[in-house]
Amino acid sequence: MSMDYPYFSYQLVEKTFNDPLLLTSIWGKPWGVDNPVGNIRQVLVNRPNEALSRLAGHYEFIESGPLLLNQIRGRLAASEKPSPPDFSLIQSQHNDLVAALEKEGIEVVFVEGSTEQWPESIFTRDMAMVIPGGCILSRLALYVRYGESRLAAQTLQRLGVPLLGCVQGKGTAEGGSFIMLDPQTALIGRSERVNKEGIDQVRQILSIQQIDLITIDLPASIIHLDEAFLMIDERKALVNIALLPFWFLDELHRRKIEMLHADPRDPLLAINALAVSPGKVLMSHDAKYTIDLLLRQGVEVIPVNISEIQKMGGGIHCCTLPIIRDSLC
């Protein structure tokens, strides 16, 4: 070993694990996310697979909401539900989403291995929770998605992303309900898919980095926080006030985060968008009222048609897992 090798030293390591220079020199890249809007450098997606078409007869149950709601009478009748999704159109729209990401200079990487057993693995956001320095692997709540964590682990390990923990035991936690609000604060939504045991485990892992975890109890009608809340700029958030508690909106106000209300005339999943950089958002093309609001507030919007993907119960945010974002500091 050459004496000028930078790590040829018996000095104690004083920098933290997630120090960008250490991460880059040892793990290849400055992995991780410490905010929700910094420029995305690399994102994990997964191509739609044939298993989606096999589930067409049961599409109204797939990621459409909490299972508990299927036991409550008086809800929307099956005859009023939208038509089953067109698999070939899902593929085409997903290709367009990938093209939009690449046009922004984002490196798009795909989940590796066979995903044929896991029809909803198109929603990569749920597979992991990305934090400073690496990822926490999710433990998904439904059998139909249970094996996605293994696929994520294999892919992330090949890329060189540090796996900083995983939810296990009886805990469940899914990435769609997790957000790094800033380097010292993370948010998680508790729901049918994210239980107390899972939240406690995520909190313990975050505490190693002195990151506080704020838990938001979600209403019975949704499964993930990204159905109700989205940061779109350093000090701007898109919110659905009907799905968030007063104390959380008050906390955002206290933190001097300007709130914009997702227009209720738009599809419910319009808020499920993606900030690719501060003040620049990929959003479903049919969210015309919300897009108009964002444009008036100085936010740049890139519309993408994901109408068939939305029938599966997910949006642009669900389909993307940023694994490297620029820090805002």
TORKOL-4160 file (C-alpha; in steps of 0.2 Angstrom, whole numbers, padded with zeros to 4 digits, m for minus):
329
<pt num="1" X="0000" Y="0000" Z="0000"/>
<pt num="2" X="0007" Y="0017" Z="m0005"/>
<pt num="3" X="0011" Y="0029" Z="0009"/>
<pt num="4" X="0001" Y="0043" Z="0001"/>
<pt num="5" X="m0015" Y="0032" Z="0001"/>
<pt num="6" X="m0027" Y="0044" Z="0010"/>
<pt num="7" X="m0033" Y="0030" Z="0023"/>
<pt num="8" X="m0016" Y="0024" Z="0027"/>
<pt num="9" X="m0017" Y="0031" Z="0045"/>
<pt num="10" X="m0020" Y="0025" Z="0062"/>
<pt num="11" X="m0029" Y="0040" Z="0067"/>
<pt num="12" X="m0047" Y="0038" Z="0074"/>
<pt num="13" X="m0061" Y="0042" Z="0062"/>
<pt num="14" X="m0070" Y="0058" Z="0068"/>
<pt num="15" X="m0081" Y="0062" Z="0054"/>
<pt num="16" X="m0099" Y="0055" Z="0054"/>
<pt num="17" X="m0104" Y="0040" Z="0043"/>
<pt num="18" X="m0114" Y="0051" Z="0032"/>
<pt num="19" X="m0101" Y="0063" Z="0029"/>
<pt num="20" X="m0102" Y="0066" Z="0010"/>
<pt num="21" X="m0083" Y="0065" Z="0007"/>
<pt num="22" X="m0082" Y="0048" Z="0017"/>
<pt num="23" X="m0097" Y="0041" Z="0008"/>
<pt num="24" X="m0090" Y="0046" Z="m0009"/>
<pt num="25" X="m0073" Y="0039" Z="m0006"/>
<pt num="26" X="m0078" Y="0023" Z="0002"/>
<pt num="27" X="m0096" Y="0019" Z="m0004"/>
<pt num="28" X="m0094" Y="0027" Z="m0022"/>
<pt num="29" X="m0107" Y="0041" Z="m0021"/>
<pt num="30" X="m0114" Y="0053" Z="m0008"/>
<pt num="31" X="m0129" Y="0042" Z="m0005"/>
<pt num="32" X="m0145" Y="0047" Z="0004"/>
<pt num="33" X="m0157" Y="0061" Z="0006"/>
<pt num="34" X="m0158" Y="0075" Z="0020"/>
<pt num="35" X="m0172" Y="0085" Z="0012"/>
<pt num="36" X="m0187" Y="0083" Z="0000"/>
<pt num="37" X="m0183" Y="0095" Z="m0014"/>
<pt num="38" X="m0165" Y="0096" Z="m0017"/>
<pt num="39" X="m0159" Y="0091" Z="m0035"/>
<pt num="40" X="m0162" Y="0073" Z="m0038"/>
<pt num="41" X="m0146" Y="0065" Z="m0044"/>
<pt num="42" X="m0152" Y="0046" Z="m0044"/>
<pt num="43" X="m0169" Y="0038" Z="m0043"/>
<pt num="44" X="m0175" Y="0020" Z="m0042"/>
<pt num="45" X="m0190" Y="0015" Z="m0052"/>
<pt num="46" X="m0197" Y="m0002" Z="m0058"/>
<pt num="47" X="m0204" Y="m0007" Z="m0075"/>
<pt num="48" X="m0223" Y="m0012" Z="m0074"/>
<pt num="49" X="m0224" Y="m0031" Z="m0076"/>
<pt num="50" X="m0237" Y="m0044" Z="m0083"/>
<pt num="51" X="m0243" Y="m0048" Z="m0065"/>
<pt num="52" X="m0252" Y="m0031" Z="m0066"/>
<pt num="53" X="m0263" Y="m0037" Z="m0080"/>
<pt num="54" X="m0267" Y="m0053" Z="m0071"/>
<pt num="55" X="m0274" Y="m0043" Z="m0057"/>
<pt num="56" X="m0286" Y="m0034" Z="m0068"/>
<pt num="57" X="m0301" Y="m0043" Z="m0061"/>
<pt num="58" X="m0297" Y="m0037" Z="m0043"/>
<pt num="59" X="m0290" Y="m0019" Z="m0048"/>
<pt num="60" X="m0303" Y="m0010" Z="m0036"/>
<pt num="61" X="m0294" Y="m0018" Z="m0021"/>
<pt num="62" X="m0276" Y="m0015" Z="m0027"/>
<pt num="63" X="m0268" Y="m0001" Z="m0017"/>
<pt num="64" X="m0285" Y="0008" Z="m0018"/>
<pt num="65" X="m0285" Y="0012" Z="0001"/>
<pt num="66" X="m0285" Y="0003" Z="0018"/>
<pt num="67" X="m0292" Y="m0014" Z="0018"/>
<pt num="68" X="m0303" Y="m0010" Z="0032"/>
<pt num="69" X="m0314" Y="0002" Z="0021"/>
<pt num="70" X="m0319" Y="m0014" Z="0011"/>
<pt num="71" X="m0329" Y="m0019" Z="0026"/>
<pt num="72" X="m0339" Y="m0003" Z="0028"/>
<pt num="73" X="m0355" Y="m0002" Z="0019"/>
<pt num="74" X="m0362" Y="0013" Z="0009"/>
<pt num="75" X="m0346" Y="0017" Z="0000"/>
<pt num="76" X="m0344" Y="0019" Z="m0019"/>
<pt num="77" X="m0352" Y="0005" Z="m0028"/>
<pt num="78" X="m0342" Y="m0006" Z="m0039"/>
<pt num="79" X="m0352" Y="0000" Z="m0054"/>
<pt num="80" X="m0346" Y="0018" Z="m0051"/>
<pt num="81" X="m0328" Y="0013" Z="m0050"/>
<pt num="82" X="m0317" Y="0018" Z="m0065"/>
<pt num="83" X="m0313" Y="0005" Z="m0078"/>
<pt num="84" X="m0299" Y="m0007" Z="m0076"/>
<pt num="85" X="m0282" Y="m0001" Z="m0080"/>
<pt num="86" X="m0274" Y="m0005" Z="m0098"/>
<pt num="87" X="m0258" Y="m0013" Z="m0095"/>
<pt num="88" X="m0250" Y="m0008" Z="m0111"/>
<pt num="89" X="m0255" Y="0010" Z="m0108"/>
<pt num="90" X="m0247" Y="0008" Z="m0090"/>
<pt num="91" X="m0231" Y="0003" Z="m0098"/>
<pt num="92" X="m0231" Y="0018" Z="m0111"/>
<pt num="93" X="m0235" Y="0030" Z="m0097"/>
<pt num="94" X="m0221" Y="0024" Z="m0086"/>
<pt num="95" X="m0209" Y="0025" Z="m0101"/>
<pt num="96" X="m0214" Y="0043" Z="m0102"/>
<pt num="97" X="m0212" Y="0046" Z="m0084"/>
<pt num="98" X="m0194" Y="0039" Z="m0085"/>
<pt num="99" X="m0191" Y="0050" Z="m0100"/>
<pt num="100" X="m0196" Y="0065" Z="m0090"/>
<pt num="101" X="m0184" Y="0061" Z="m0076"/>
<pt num="102" X="m0170" Y="0058" Z="m0088"/>
<pt num="103" X="m0173" Y="0075" Z="m0097"/>
<pt num="104" X="m0170" Y="0083" Z="m0080"/>
<pt num="105" X="m0153" Y="0075" Z="m0080"/>
<pt num="106" X="m0158" Y="0062" Z="m0067"/>
<pt num="107" X="m0149" Y="0045" Z="m0067"/>
<pt num="108" X="m0163" Y="0032" Z="m0068"/>
<pt num="109" X="m0159" Y="0015" Z="m0061"/>
<pt num="110" X="m0171" Y="0000" Z="m0061"/>
<pt num="111" X="m0175" Y="m0013" Z="m0049"/>
<pt num="112" X="m0166" Y="m0029" Z="m0053"/>
<pt num="113" X="m0171" Y="m0047" Z="m0052"/>
<pt num="114" X="m0188" Y="m0055" Z="m0056"/>
<pt num="115" X="m0203" Y="m0045" Z="m0051"/>
<pt num="116" X="m0216" Y="m0056" Z="m0058"/>
<pt num="117" X="m0222" Y="m0061" Z="m0041"/>
<pt num="118" X="m0224" Y="m0043" Z="m0035"/>
<pt num="119" X="m0237" Y="m0034" Z="m0046"/>
<pt num="120" X="m0236" Y="m0018" Z="m0037"/>
<pt num="121" X="m0217" Y="m0016" Z="m0037"/>
<pt num="122" X="m0220" Y="m0002" Z="m0049"/>
<pt num="123" X="m0222" Y="0009" Z="m0033"/>
<pt num="124" X="m0204" Y="0009" Z="m0028"/>
<pt num="125" X="m0206" Y="0023" Z="m0016"/>
<pt num="126" X="m0213" Y="0011" Z="m0003"/>
<pt num="127" X="m0198" Y="m0001" Z="m0004"/>
<pt num="128" X="m0187" Y="0009" Z="0007"/>
<pt num="129" X="m0185" Y="0025" Z="0017"/>
<pt num="130" X="m0170" Y="0035" Z="0011"/>
<pt num="131" X="m0161" Y="0045" Z="0025"/>
<pt num="132" X="m0144" Y="0054" Z="0026"/>
<pt num="133" X="m0130" Y="0041" Z="0021"/>
<pt num="134" X="m0141" Y="0027" Z="0015"/>
<pt num="135" X="m0158" Y="0018" Z="0017"/>
<pt num="136" X="m0169" Y="0009" Z="0029"/>
<pt num="137" X="m0178" Y="m0005" Z="0021"/>
<pt num="138" X="m0196" Y="m0005" Z="0023"/>
<pt num="139" X="m0207" Y="m0020" Z="0029"/>
<pt num="140" X="m0222" Y="m0019" Z="0018"/>
<pt num="141" X="m0239" Y="m0023" Z="0026"/>
<pt num="142" X="m0248" Y="m0034" Z="0013"/>
<pt num="143" X="m0243" Y="m0051" Z="0007"/>
<pt num="144" X="m0245" Y="m0045" Z="m0011"/>
<pt num="145" X="m0230" Y="m0033" Z="m0009"/>
<pt num="146" X="m0220" Y="m0042" Z="0005"/>
<pt num="147" X="m0206" Y="m0048" Z="m0006"/>
<pt num="148" X="m0202" Y="m0031" Z="m0013"/>
<pt num="149" X="m0190" Y="m0027" Z="0001"/>
<pt num="150" X="m0179" Y="m0041" Z="m0004"/>
<pt num="151" X="m0178" Y="m0034" Z="m0022"/>
<pt num="152" X="m0174" Y="m0017" Z="m0016"/>
<pt num="153" X="m0160" Y="m0024" Z="m0004"/>
<pt num="154" X="m0152" Y="m0033" Z="m0019"/>
<pt num="155" X="m0153" Y="m0018" Z="m0030"/>
<pt num="156" X="m0147" Y="m0006" Z="m0018"/>
<pt num="157" X="m0133" Y="m0017" Z="m0012"/>
<pt num="158" X="m0127" Y="m0019" Z="m0030"/>
<pt num="159" X="m0127" Y="0000" Z="m0032"/>
<pt num="160" X="m0117" Y="0002" Z="m0016"/>
<pt num="161" X="m0130" Y="0011" Z="m0006"/>
<pt num="162" X="m0127" Y="0008" Z="0013"/>
<pt num="163" X="m0142" Y="m0001" Z="0021"/>
<pt num="164" X="m0143" Y="0007" Z="0038"/>
<pt num="165" X="m0157" Y="m0004" Z="0045"/>
<pt num="166" X="m0173" Y="m0013" Z="0041"/>
<pt num="167" X="m0190" Y="m0014" Z="0049"/>
<pt num="168" X="m0193" Y="m0031" Z="0056"/>
<pt num="169" X="m0202" Y="m0041" Z="0069"/>
<pt num="170" X="m0220" Y="m0036" Z="0069"/>
<pt num="171" X="m0216" Y="m0019" Z="0063"/>
<pt num="172" X="m0223" Y="m0012" Z="0047"/>
<pt num="173" X="m0217" Y="0004" Z="0039"/>
<pt num="174" X="m0218" Y="0009" Z="0020"/>
<pt num="175" X="m0208" Y="0023" Z="0011"/>
<pt num="176" X="m0224" Y="0032" Z="0004"/>
<pt num="177" X="m0227" Y="0038" Z="0022"/>
<pt num="178" X="m0210" Y="0044" Z="0026"/>
<pt num="179" X="m0202" Y="0061" Z="0022"/>
<pt num="180" X="m0185" Y="0069" Z="0027"/>
<pt num="181" X="m0192" Y="0086" Z="0030"/>
<pt num="182" X="m0174" Y="0093" Z="0034"/>
<pt num="183" X="m0158" Y="0086" Z="0040"/>
<pt num="184" X="m0164" Y="0086" Z="0058"/>
<pt num="185" X="m0182" Y="0081" Z="0055"/>
<pt num="186" X="m0192" Y="0067" Z="0047"/>
<pt num="187" X="m0210" Y="0064" Z="0046"/>
<pt num="188" X="m0220" Y="0047" Z="0046"/>
<pt num="189" X="m0238" Y="0044" Z="0044"/>
<pt num="190" X="m0247" Y="0031" Z="0054"/>
<pt num="191" X="m0260" Y="0021" Z="0046"/>
<pt num="192" X="m0266" Y="0003" Z="0041"/>
<pt num="193" X="m0249" Y="0001" Z="0033"/>
<pt num="194" X="m0238" Y="0009" Z="0045"/>
<pt num="195" X="m0239" Y="0003" Z="0063"/>
<pt num="196" X="m0232" Y="0009" Z="0080"/>
<pt num="197" X="m0219" Y="m0005" Z="0080"/>
<pt num="198" X="m0213" Y="0000" Z="0063"/>
<pt num="199" X="m0212" Y="0018" Z="0068"/>
<pt num="200" X="m0203" Y="0014" Z="0084"/>
<pt num="201" X="m0190" Y="0005" Z="0074"/>
<pt num="202" X="m0188" Y="0019" Z="0062"/>
<pt num="203" X="m0186" Y="0032" Z="0076"/>
<pt num="204" X="m0173" Y="0022" Z="0084"/>
<pt num="205" X="m0162" Y="0021" Z="0068"/>
<pt num="206" X="m0165" Y="0040" Z="0065"/>
<pt num="207" X="m0160" Y="0044" Z="0083"/>
<pt num="208" X="m0142" Y="0038" Z="0079"/>
<pt num="209" X="m0140" Y="0053" Z="0068"/>
<pt num="210" X="m0150" Y="0064" Z="0080"/>
<pt num="211" X="m0164" Y="0065" Z="0068"/>
<pt num="212" X="m0181" Y="0069" Z="0076"/>
<pt num="213" X="m0196" Y="0059" Z="0070"/>
<pt num="214" X="m0213" Y="0067" Z="0069"/>
<pt num="215" X="m0228" Y="0055" Z="0068"/>
<pt num="216" X="m0244" Y="0060" Z="0060"/>
<pt num="217" X="m0260" Y="0050" Z="0062"/>
<pt num="218" X="m0268" Y="0048" Z="0045"/>
<pt num="219" X="m0287" Y="0047" Z="0043"/>
<pt num="220" X="m0294" Y="0030" Z="0039"/>
<pt num="221" X="m0297" Y="0035" Z="0021"/>
<pt num="222" X="m0278" Y="0034" Z="0016"/>
<pt num="223" X="m0263" Y="0023" Z="0018"/>
<pt num="224" X="m0248" Y="0035" Z="0015"/>
<pt num="225" X="m0243" Y="0052" Z="0020"/>
<pt num="226" X="m0239" Y="0056" Z="0001"/>
<pt num="227" X="m0258" Y="0056" Z="m0002"/>
<pt num="228" X="m0259" Y="0072" Z="0008"/>
<pt num="229" X="m0243" Y="0081" Z="0009"/>
<pt num="230" X="m0229" Y="0086" Z="m0003"/>
<pt num="231" X="m0214" Y="0098" Z="m0001"/>
<pt num="232" X="m0212" Y="0108" Z="m0018"/>
<pt num="233" X="m0199" Y="0121" Z="m0013"/>
<pt num="234" X="m0188" Y="0124" Z="0002"/>
<pt num="235" X="m0202" Y="0134" Z="0010"/>
<pt num="236" X="m0217" Y="0129" Z="0001"/>
<pt num="237" X="m0228" Y="0113" Z="0003"/>
<pt num="238" X="m0243" Y="0107" Z="m0006"/>
<pt num="239" X="m0256" Y="0100" Z="0007"/>
<pt num="240" X="m0274" Y="0093" Z="0007"/>
<pt num="241" X="m0281" Y="0101" Z="0023"/>
<pt num="242" X="m0295" Y="0088" Z="0023"/>
<pt num="243" X="m0283" Y="0074" Z="0027"/>
<pt num="244" X="m0270" Y="0082" Z="0039"/>
<pt num="245" X="m0273" Y="0087" Z="0057"/>
<pt num="246" X="m0273" Y="0105" Z="0063"/>
<pt num="247" X="m0258" Y="0103" Z="0074"/>
<pt num="248" X="m0247" Y="0097" Z="0059"/>
<pt num="249" X="m0253" Y="0112" Z="0048"/>
<pt num="250" X="m0249" Y="0123" Z="0063"/>
<pt num="251" X="m0232" Y="0116" Z="0064"/>
<pt num="252" X="m0228" Y="0119" Z="0046"/>
<pt num="253" X="m0234" Y="0137" Z="0049"/>
<pt num="254" X="m0223" Y="0139" Z="0064"/>
<pt num="255" X="m0208" Y="0133" Z="0053"/>
<pt num="256" X="m0212" Y="0147" Z="0041"/>
<pt num="257" X="m0217" Y="0134" Z="0027"/>
<pt num="258" X="m0230" Y="0142" Z="0015"/>
<pt num="259" X="m0244" Y="0130" Z="0012"/>
<pt num="260" X="m0254" Y="0128" Z="m0004"/>
<pt num="261" X="m0270" Y="0118" Z="m0005"/>
<pt num="262" X="m0272" Y="0105" Z="m0018"/>
<pt num="263" X="m0287" Y="0109" Z="m0027"/>
<pt num="264" X="m0302" Y="0097" Z="m0023"/>
<pt num="265" X="m0308" Y="0098" Z="m0041"/>
<pt num="266" X="m0292" Y="0089" Z="m0047"/>
<pt num="267" X="m0290" Y="0070" Z="m0045"/>
<pt num="268" X="m0286" Y="0065" Z="m0027"/>
<pt num="269" X="m0269" Y="0059" Z="m0032"/>
<pt num="270" X="m0264" Y="0075" Z="m0040"/>
<pt num="271" X="m0254" Y="0079" Z="m0024"/>
<pt num="272" X="m0244" Y="0063" Z="m0027"/>
<pt num="273" X="m0231" Y="0073" Z="m0037"/>
<pt num="274" X="m0212" Y="0074" Z="m0036"/>
<pt num="275" X="m0200" Y="0089" Z="m0033"/>
<pt num="276" X="m0186" Y="0086" Z="m0045"/>
<pt num="277" X="m0177" Y="0102" Z="m0038"/>
<pt num="278" X="m0182" Y="0117" Z="m0028"/>
<pt num="279" X="m0198" Y="0124" Z="m0035"/>
<pt num="280" X="m0199" Y="0112" Z="m0050"/>
<pt num="281" X="m0211" Y="0098" Z="m0049"/>
<pt num="282" X="m0217" Y="0083" Z="m0060"/>
<pt num="283" X="m0236" Y="0082" Z="m0058"/>
<pt num="284" X="m0250" Y="0073" Z="m0066"/>
<pt num="285" X="m0256" Y="0082" Z="m0082"/>
<pt num="286" X="m0274" Y="0081" Z="m0076"/>
<pt num="287" X="m0272" Y="0092" Z="m0060"/>
<pt num="288" X="m0276" Y="0107" Z="m0070"/>
<pt num="289" X="m0282" Y="0118" Z="m0056"/>
<pt num="290" X="m0268" Y="0114" Z="m0044"/>
<pt num="291" X="m0255" Y="0116" Z="m0058"/>
<pt num="292" X="m0262" Y="0133" Z="m0061"/>
<pt num="293" X="m0261" Y="0138" Z="m0043"/>
<pt num="294" X="m0243" Y="0132" Z="m0042"/>
<pt num="295" X="m0238" Y="0142" Z="m0058"/>
<pt num="296" X="m0246" Y="0158" Z="m0050"/>
<pt num="297" X="m0235" Y="0155" Z="m0035"/>
<pt num="298" X="m0219" Y="0154" Z="m0045"/>
<pt num="299" X="m0217" Y="0134" Z="m0045"/>
<pt num="300" X="m0212" Y="0126" Z="m0062"/>
<pt num="301" X="m0223" Y="0111" Z="m0066"/>
<pt num="302" X="m0219" Y="0098" Z="m0079"/>
<pt num="303" X="m0235" Y="0088" Z="m0083"/>
<pt num="304" X="m0235" Y="0070" Z="m0086"/>
<pt num="305" X="m0249" Y="0059" Z="m0091"/>
<pt num="306" X="m0251" Y="0045" Z="m0078"/>
<pt num="307" X="m0270" Y="0042" Z="m0079"/>
<pt num="308" X="m0268" Y="0023" Z="m0080"/>
<pt num="309" X="m0255" Y="0021" Z="m0066"/>
<pt num="310" X="m0267" Y="0031" Z="m0055"/>
<pt num="311" X="m0280" Y="0018" Z="m0057"/>
<pt num="312" X="m0268" Y="0006" Z="m0048"/>
<pt num="313" X="m0269" Y="0019" Z="m0033"/>
<pt num="314" X="m0252" Y="0027" Z="m0035"/>
<pt num="315" X="m0245" Y="0042" Z="m0043"/>
<pt num="316" X="m0228" Y="0050" Z="m0048"/>
<pt num="317" X="m0222" Y="0050" Z="m0030"/>
<pt num="318" X="m0226" Y="0032" Z="m0028"/>
<pt num="319" X="m0217" Y="0027" Z="m0043"/>
<pt num="320" X="m0200" Y="0035" Z="m0039"/>
<pt num="321" X="m0188" Y="0033" Z="m0025"/>
<pt num="322" X="m0174" Y="0046" Z="m0025"/>
<pt num="323" X="m0158" Y="0038" Z="m0018"/>
<pt num="324" X="m0147" Y="0054" Z="m0020"/>
<pt num="325" X="m0153" Y="0072" Z="m0018"/>
<pt num="326" X="m0142" Y="0087" Z="m0016"/>
<pt num="327" X="m0142" Y="0095" Z="0001"/>
<pt num="328" X="m0149" Y="0113" Z="0002"/>
<pt num="329" X="m0135" Y="0119" Z="0014"/>
